[in-house]
Amino acid sequence: MIEKKQIVGVILAGGKASRMNFQDKALLLLGAKPLIEHVIGNACSQVGRLVISVNRNPEKFHYLGLPLLPDHDQAYAGPLLGICSAMRWMIAEGADVNRNYLACFPADVPWFPDTLIHDLAHAINGSDFKVAWSEYNGQVEPLFSLWSLESLPSIEQAIDRGLFGPKLLIPKLANVLVSFQPSDCGYFLNINSEDALRTAQQMLEAQ
């Protein structure tokens, strides 16, 4: 079985947040704390180590005490570049390409199953799959995914071709889609608008 210590998690907070008036969306308050702290609170128990992909105002994220990784090239070009940059960082830190994995968490989705990475790892374990990704209530969630570091050359080739979205690349790799059961816990609610943030606030207050 893939062990937690083999997995680094990256919180993808490197976008422009153009639909949220270019605010640092990950730092918007949900309840008493920023969105990214909700993500960290759940993700940290699922992986061996956490890092943050961030391209602007990194000083605002220093207080979290996690490594901050800018995109290595073409900042704001999309989440696949954040994934690629995190993989390169892992390898520079001594990760084993044949044994280590990168787990992805978007910074604007505060709630997700606490077994998410365990379930994705279970789906990959003992197979030739290079990536496991999530489906919830009939909707694919490609940013909630687990990647073998062996997939880095394919990611780099995709970026060189101008492909920056994981959803477009994953079907081209050996992959497995893992379905998660519907829940009333607000799982996979993407905070990409003021309305979505208000909905999340109401859900939090109702808990």
Secondary structure, 3 states (H helix, E strand, C coil): CCCHHHEEEEEECCCCCHHHCCCCHHHCEECCEEHHHHHHHHHCCCCCEEEEECCCCHHHHHHHCCCEECCCCCCCCCHHHHHHHHHHHHHHCCCCCCCCEEEEEECCCCCCCCCHHHHHHHHHCCCCCCEEEEEECCEEEEEEEEEEHHHHHHHHHHHHCCCCCHHHHHHHCCEEEEEECCCCCCCCCCCCCHHHHHHHHHHHHHC
